[in-house]
Amino acid sequence: MVANFNGILLSRRDYRERDMLIKFLTAEYGKKMFFIRGARRRGFKMAAELLPFTMGTYVGDLRDEGLSYVNSVKEVQYFENISQDIALNAYATYVMSLIDVAFPDNQPVGRWYQQLTSALQLIDQDVAPALVANVIEIQLLGPFGVAPELRWCTVCGRTDLPFDYSESNGGLLCQQHWHVDPHRLHASAAAIYYLRQFSALDLSKVHSIKVKPNTAAELRRILDEIYQSSVGIHLKSKRFIDQMGSWYQPLKPRQTD
């Protein structure tokens, strides 16, 4: 089927001597792998339109099974700041890798195309990239099969008492039931607040984010524990961010709630 599609380039790799395989997250058809014949040849006409951190509108031969093909490019947007800044590059790569792992190929991903688009736009503008990554991490817990209860206490359903997070209970515990899990995360009220807020945040409506550095570090700790114990994925892009140590850098003063 030859059709127009909107795509975000997730990854690409060399294939054979002169060709390339490129994975797109498409708005219409989910993740698809495309065979690009001659992509490594000098003078390849679509070279600039198929660079990393590119999104756009393409014309392709889309197949339900096997490899699809890109025939031509209508328009593209290039995330130039991401491509030039090692930290922004790391966060963008991480959120794209998470989405790549979370969803199977050739299945529609619904709102996630727009959410990833918004995440990349914010990261490219250097708007709290670590926190944008946190939003993606929290909201992907559902697709990963974890989906913690962040609306109310998992025991009694109350919403009017302080909360903590319990991995064994799969979500929040109100103060009245903290005794149920001695191994709850003992998180601060601020960290739990942002965990809940980020779980429903539409990134297309975000222009800036500000979280105190200590709270951001605690949120990072909570998500690391949840991902390690419940999701169990270990991405190279996440390890690289941890090595940079940039999860804990103070956010820029220009950003506001």
C-alpha positions in Angstrom: 0.0 0.0 0.0 1.5 3.3 -1.1 0.5 6.1 1.3 1.5 9.3 3.1 2.6 8.8 6.7 3.9 11.0 9.5 7.0 9.6 11.1 9.5 10.2 13.9 12.9 8.5 13.1 13.6 6.3 16.1 16.7 4.5 15.0 18.8 3.6 11.9 21.5 1.1 11.2 23.7 0.1 8.3 22.5 -2.8 6.2 24.7 -4.6 3.7 27.2 -2.5 1.9 25.2 0.5 0.7 21.8 0.2 2.3 20.2 1.1 5.6 17.3 0.0 7.9 15.4 2.9 9.5 12.8 2.5 12.2 10.0 5.1 12.3 7.3 5.7 14.8 4.4 6.6 12.5 1.3 8.4 13.6 -0.9 6.2 11.5 0.6 2.7 11.8 2.8 2.5 14.8 6.4 1.4 14.6 7.6 0.2 11.2 11.0 -0.8 9.8 11.9 0.7 6.4 14.5 -0.6 3.9 16.4 2.4 2.3 18.2 1.2 -0.8 21.4 3.1 -1.5 21.2 5.2 1.6 24.9 5.0 2.2 25.9 6.0 -1.3 27.4 9.3 -1.9 24.8 11.8 -3.2 21.8 9.8 -1.9 19.0 12.2 -2.6 17.2 11.7 0.8 20.3 11.7 3.0 19.4 15.0 4.8 15.8 14.0 5.3 16.7 10.7 7.0 19.2 11.9 9.6 18.8 11.1 13.3 16.4 13.3 15.3 14.2 13.9 12.2 10.4 13.9 11.9 8.3 14.6 8.9 5.8 13.6 6.3 6.8 10.9 3.9 5.4 8.8 1.1 6.1 5.1 1.4 5.2 1.6 0.4 3.8 0.4 3.8 3.5 -3.4 4.4 1.8 -5.2 7.2 4.7 -7.7 7.4 8.4 -7.5 6.6 10.1 -4.3 5.5 8.4 -1.2 4.2 10.0 1.4 1.8 10.3 5.2 1.7 9.6 6.5 -1.8 9.9 10.3 -1.2 9.8 13.0 1.4 7.3 15.8 1.6 8.5 17.8 4.5 10.8 17.3 7.5 11.6 18.9 10.9 15.1 18.5 12.3 15.8 18.8 16.0 19.0 20.7 15.6 19.7 21.4 19.3 19.3 17.8 20.2 21.7 16.7 17.5 24.4 19.2 18.7 24.1 18.9 22.5 25.3 15.6 24.1 22.9 15.9 27.1 19.8 16.7 25.0 20.8 13.9 22.7 20.9 11.5 25.6 17.5 12.4 26.9 15.9 12.3 23.4 17.5 8.9 22.7 16.3 7.6 26.0 12.6 8.5 25.5 12.7 7.2 22.0 14.3 3.9 23.2 11.6 3.6 25.9 8.8 3.9 23.4 10.6 1.5 21.0 10.7 -1.1 23.7 7.2 -0.5 25.1 5.2 -1.0 21.9 5.2 -3.9 19.4 5.8 -3.2 15.7 3.0 -2.6 13.2 0.4 -1.6 15.8 -1.1 1.9 16.2 0.1 3.7 19.3 -2.7 6.3 19.7 -1.7 9.4 21.5 1.9 8.4 21.9 2.9 9.8 18.6 1.9 13.3 19.7 3.3 12.8 23.2 6.7 11.8 21.8 6.6 14.8 19.3 5.9 17.1 22.2 8.6 15.5 24.3 11.2 16.0 21.6 10.2 19.6 21.0 10.6 20.4 24.7 13.9 18.6 24.9 15.1 20.5 21.8 14.2 23.7 23.5 16.1 22.5 26.7 12.9 22.7 28.8 13.7 20.5 31.7 14.7 17.4 29.7 15.2 15.2 32.7 11.6 16.0 33.9 10.2 15.4 30.4 11.9 12.0 30.4 10.3 11.4 33.8 6.8 12.1 32.4 7.4 9.6 29.6 8.7 7.0 32.1 5.7 7.3 34.3 3.1 7.2 31.6 4.8 4.3 29.9 4.3 2.1 33.0 0.8 1.2 31.6 2.1 0.0 28.2 4.8 -1.9 30.1 2.1 -3.8 32.0 2.7 -2.1 35.4 0.1 0.7 35.5 0.3 1.7 39.2 -2.7 3.2 40.9 -1.9 6.8 41.4 -5.3 8.2 41.9 -6.2 7.0 45.4 -5.1 4.6 48.1 -5.0 1.0 46.8 -6.5 -0.2 50.1 -9.3 2.1 51.0 -9.6 4.5 48.0 -9.1 7.7 50.1 -7.7 10.8 48.5 -7.6 13.2 51.4 -4.6 11.9 53.4 -0.8 12.0 52.7 0.4 9.3 50.3 3.4 7.0 49.9 4.2 4.6 47.1 4.0 0.8 47.7 5.5 -1.5 45.1 3.9 -4.5 46.7 0.5 -2.9 46.6 0.9 -1.6 43.1 0.5 2.1 43.8 -0.4 4.6 46.5 -1.0 4.0 50.2 -2.7 6.6 52.3 -1.2 7.5 55.7 -3.8 5.4 57.4 -2.4 2.3 55.7 1.3 2.9 55.6 1.7 0.0 58.1 0.5 -2.4 55.3 3.9 -2.1 53.6 7.0 -1.6 55.8 9.0 -1.4 52.6 7.1 1.4 51.0 9.4 4.0 49.4 9.1 6.6 52.2 8.8 9.3 49.5 8.2 12.9 50.3 4.9 14.6 49.7 6.4 16.7 47.0 7.8 13.6 45.1 4.5 11.9 45.3 2.7 15.0 44.1 4.8 15.2 40.9 4.6 11.4 40.4 0.8 11.9 40.3 0.8 15.1 38.3 3.2 13.7 35.7 1.1 10.5 35.2 -1.6 12.6 33.5 0.4 15.4 32.0 -0.2 16.3 28.3 3.2 17.5 27.1 1.7 19.4 24.2 0.3 21.9 26.8 3.6 22.3 28.6 5.8 25.3 28.1 8.0 25.1 31.1 8.5 22.9 34.2 10.1 23.7 37.6 10.8 21.1 40.3 13.2 21.7 43.2 16.5 19.7 42.7 16.0 17.6 45.8 12.5 16.6 44.7 13.7 15.9 41.1 16.5 13.6 42.5 13.9 11.8 44.7 11.6 11.3 41.8 14.5 9.9 39.8 15.1 7.4 42.7 11.4 6.4 42.8 11.3 5.7 39.1 14.6 3.8 39.1 13.2 1.5 41.8 9.9 1.0 40.0 11.7 0.3 36.7 14.2 -2.0 38.2 11.7 -4.1 40.2 8.6 -4.0 38.0 9.7 -3.3 34.4 13.1 -4.9 34.3 14.6 -3.2 31.2 18.2 -1.9 31.0 18.8 0.6 28.2 22.2 1.8 27.2 20.8 5.3 26.8 19.7 5.3 30.5 23.1 4.1 31.6 24.7 6.9 29.7 22.5 9.5 31.4 23.3 8.1 34.8 27.0 8.3 33.9 26.6 12.0 32.9 25.0 12.6 36.4 22.8 15.2 34.8 19.5 13.9 36.4 20.5 15.9 39.5 21.6 19.2 37.9 19.6 22.2 39.1 17.1 23.4 36.5 17.3 26.7 34.8 15.8 29.7 36.7 13.8 30.8 33.7 11.5 27.7 34.0 8.3 28.1 36.0 5.4 25.9 37.1 
